[in-house]
């Protein structure tokens, strides 16, 4: 029947998308997530992250919250690499989230050590035992997960002399913070 054929075709398409994602993740991991550095705008990076993730969030009936500094700065970074890392963290949070209204809160702020970009969700939080291993290649707790998204995020952070920290929030959900060191932050803006 045509409806059965359509259902089978949809399942095949889903599997092909999964395989494509697996291949893309593998290639990105092998390539090292991009290491060409240049000057890029923090605000442009945050705008690109929102453009990547917000449609998925809205499709799930969720909402996006964001806090950014009062002025833009230039980062010495690989913008595509950082975007890949931040997107992987945000998407991971959404995939693990079974809340009726998933939420992501993105905060970028200057701290003594540099620039902290925090991605917090309202999901189930992170199992303490998994925190130790979650950035290891091929480690995953999600059915159908490749275990490469967060490993790629970790590799990209190392390329930027940055580091991730992970915590569970008292209000529920997990918070991932990328700390870019001061050496990567130019305290001048592109529009000055």
Rosetta blueprint (number, residue, H / E / L):
1 X L
2 X H
3 X H
4 X H
5 X H
6 X H
7 X H
8 X H
9 X H
10 X H
11 X H
12 X H
13 X H
14 X H
15 X H
16 X H
17 X H
18 X H
19 X H
20 X H
21 X H
22 X H
23 X H
24 X H
25 X H
26 X H
27 X H
28 X H
29 X H
30 X H
31 X H
32 X L
33 X L
34 X L
35 X L
36 X L
37 X L
38 X E
39 X E
40 X E
41 X E
42 X H
43 X H
44 X H
45 X H
46 X H
47 X H
48 X H
49 X H
50 X H
51 X H
52 X H
53 X H
54 X H
55 X H
56 X H
57 X H
58 X H
59 X H
60 X L
61 X L
62 X L
63 X E
64 X E
65 X E
66 X E
67 X E
68 X L
69 X L
70 X L
71 X L
72 X L
73 X L
74 X E
75 X E
76 X E
77 X E
78 X L
79 X H
80 X H
81 X H
82 X H
83 X H
84 X H
85 X H
86 X H
87 X H
88 X H
89 X H
90 X H
91 X H
92 X H
93 X H
94 X H
95 X H
96 X L
97 X L
98 X L
99 X L
100 X L
101 X L
102 X L
103 X E
104 X E
105 X E
106 X E
107 X E
108 X E
109 X E
110 X E
111 X E
112 X L
113 X L
114 X E
115 X E
116 X E
117 X E
118 X E
119 X E
120 X E
121 X E
122 X L
123 X L
124 X L
125 X L
126 X L
127 X L
128 X H
129 X H
130 X H
131 X H
132 X L
133 X L
134 X L
135 X L
136 X L
137 X L
138 X L
139 X L
140 X L
141 X L
142 X L
143 X L
144 X L
145 X L
146 X L
147 X L
148 X L
149 X H
150 X H
151 X H
152 X H
153 X H
154 X H
155 X H
156 X H
157 X H
158 X H
159 X H
160 X L
161 X L
162 X L
163 X E
164 X E
165 X E
166 X E
167 X E
168 X E
169 X L
170 X L
171 X L
172 X L
173 X L
174 X E
175 X E
176 X E
177 X E
178 X E
179 X E
180 X E
181 X E
182 X H
183 X H
184 X H
185 X E
186 X E
187 X L
188 X L
189 X L
190 X L
191 X L
192 X L
